[in-house]
Amino acid sequence: LRLASLEVYLDSHEPVPFIADDILVNFDDERSVATLNVLSQLAKKTQIIFFTHHSHLLGLLDRVENRDAVFVHRLEDSITSNK
């Protein structure tokens, strides 16, 4: 429902980022891929910031239809490059 209300909002307003923190924690892989597909479609209208510490979700990104809309940034990469 929140995504639907955001889509309606975006039809008549300036884009606002959608920030999600570990929303897939209790999902199986099929539901995770379905949700990532919905988020990647929404990314055509606004910025999606998705936080997770579940690295297995990265493997599911290969199954996302709009993969070009996905950019992965790992905090461990930032920590390593700052040393």
Disulfide bonds with the S-S distance in Angstrom:
none
